[in-house]
C-alpha cells in the first residue's frame, strides 16, 4: 500500500541538471583530446560528418517531440519539480527517457562531427552517472507518485529503447 500523501516523495530530488552530465562528459573528453589527441579511427569528414549531422537533427527532433508531449499534458520537463501526471504517449510510448536518449544521440553526433574519440570513451561513465543520480531517482519518485500506473508503464516500455 503506498504511503499517505503527506509521506510521499515531493519530487524526484534531482539536483544536477541532466544536460550538464553530458556537457561535463563532453568537455572532459575535449580536454583529454587537447592533452592526448585521440581521433576516431577512419576518415574525418564525409560519412562521419553526415552521420554526425543526422544524429544531431534526429536528437533535436526527438527533444522537440518529447517537450511538446509534456507541454500538451501540462506537466514539467524539469526533473527537480513534481510531475502532475504520467505521460505515456508520443515518444514516451517507446522509451521512458526519450529526452535522455536524445541527449545521448546529440552527444554521439557531436563526437562524430569533431572526430574526437575521448568523448565516446567517456560516454558510458556519463550514462552510468545519469542512471544513478537522475534516472533511478526519477523512477523511484514516479513509482511513489503514480503507483500501479507507473509499474504497468514500466513493464510495457523500456528505459531507453
Secondary structure, DSSP 4 states (H G I P E B T S, - for coil): -PPPGGGS-SS----S-HHHHHHHHHHHHHHHHHHS--BPSS-SSTHHHHHHHHHHHHHHHHHHHHHHHHHHTT----TTS--SS---SGGGGT-TTHHHHHHHHHHHHHHHHHTBSHHHHHHHHHHHHHIIIIIHHHHHHHHHHHHHHHHHHHHHS-S--
